[in-house]
Amino acid sequence: MTERNSTIGKSTIGRIRQDFPILHQKVRGKPLAYLDNAATSQKPKQVIEALSRYYGVENSNIHRGVYYLSEQATAAYEAARVKAQRFLNAGSPSEVIFVRGTTEAINLVASSYGRLLLEPGDEVVISGMEHHSNIVPWQMLCESVGAKLCVAPIDDSGSLIVSEYEKLLGPRTKAVALVHVSNSLGTINDVKYLVGLAKKKSAVVLIDGAQAAPHMPIDVQDIGCDFYTISGHKMYGPTGIGVLYGRLELLEAMPPYQGGGEMIRSVTFEKTIYAPPPAKFEAGTPHIAGAIGMGVAIDYLQQLGWDFVHEREELLLRYALERLETVPGIRIIGSATSRASVVSFTLDGIHAHDIGTIVDQEGVAIRTGHHCTQPVMDFFGVPATARASFAFYNTAEEVDILVNALMEAREVFGR
């Protein structure tokens, strides 16, 4: 790959990279090649400046203040909610709940709606490629109510076996929880189709969109899901902030996840009356700056445009696969036809952690381990993988640096 293969010029990427201050530094004396975007993406200066501006000139608590700073902060916080609503094409801002991230969002649904929904003998269906965040909360729920967790298998390409998934859907299926994009395999699930199958059985469906949100447009109404989750830090926003989308009628029926201030309409020692969504699920002082920063990150992504993001990341993925396959002894884990810009791999005779340590000496940041998907590692018969994940600001030169570093790793281990 060179920039000549793309309608996006090298100068364009150079200008975009200027928005990301962290990319312009050296690590261990080498230029940083940040290829761990699936773990967390870097933040553009527009987001960083928004956080600084809030703390520098707007800092105050929201909703209850009648003074200028509180009014400004409240307006900015609620404006971010509207941005998230439009980003997801939710029907109303009231369907957007600010949470710490996808993990908290899934726990909220499992703990609140799940306990309202499930009875002994009921079933929850997930897939074999789920992140631990979309496994453990459902396990906990099933154990507590006597329900059964059913797992739809994947094949050797890392794709969901849809026929087996469909077989699991039955009269006792009350909830389905599926990942939109696998963080360890890059597999993109056809969630609209999968949701449609689940809806034929009247199941409630949650989609884990943490890895989808940075890469593609999301339309929850078109998908047809009941809940959808995203994390700000995966999509160029701050850490500690995310969104749970939920259909309003479900949110209204659900009990609160936490109790405290702001989520109430009235409190006496005898009884508490809860506020309507979204306040019902946002107890206490929220991550105000995080929500504002996430709103700015949404603005940034939408200004770039999804066509640009898709073309750039598709080009990087194809180039990375071509170059990595030239490394002797490499095994690419996952080969789904539809995939995001994530490549997990192993090298014969070299543990993934050693790979990560060696390439770090060349300034390359990749993720090593099980990526919170231990069942995926078990399926492919590996203890861990190395994972390179790409964002639109990455370059072909950074892919080349990674490949050269892997060649050096083979020499170090005499492979």
CORQUILIN-V452449 format. One line per field, one symbol per residue. ss: DSSP state (H for helix, E for strand, L for the rest). psi: psi as a letter, one per 20 degrees, with the letter a starting at -180 (. if undefined). Layout:
ss: ???
psi: ???
This chain:
ss: LLHHHLLLLHHHHHHHHLLLHHHLLEELLEELEELELLLLLLLLHHHHHHHHHHHHHHLLLLLLLLLHHHHHHHHHHHHHHHHHHHHHLLLLHHHEEEELLHHHHHHHHHHHHHHHHLLLLLEEEEELLLLHHHLHHHHHHHHHHLLEEEEELELLLLLELHHHHHHHLLLLEEEEEEELELLLLLEELLHHHHHHHHHLLLLEEEEELLLLLLLLLLLHHHHLLLEEEEEHHHHLLLLLLEEEEELHHHHHHLLLLLLLLLLEEEELLLLEEELLLLHHHLLLLLLHHHHHHHHHHHHHHHHHLHHHHHHHHHHHHHHHHHHHLLLLLEEEELLLLLELLEEEEEELLELHHHHHHHHHLLLEELEEELLLLHHHHHHHLLLLEEEEELLLLLLHHHHHHHHHHHHHHHHHLLL
psi: prihiqioqhhghggghhinhhilrqpkjqppnollhhgqrrpqhhgghggggghhiiorqrgiqjrgghggggghghhhghghghhilqhqhijoppahahghgghggghfhghhgqrpirqpparijqqhhjgghhgggghhikrpppoprraiijqpnhhhghhhoahiohqpoqqgpphhhipoqmhgghggghhhjkqppppojgihhiiqqpnhhghjrhqpqqphiiljarrjqapopqpghghhhqqqhqqbqhjqgqprihqppqqrqihhjmpaprnghggghhhhhgggghhgphgggggghgggggggggghiiopjqopopkqgoqampoqrrppjpqhhhghgghhijjporpqbikklhhggggikqhrrqpppqrhirrhhhggggghhhhhghghjk.
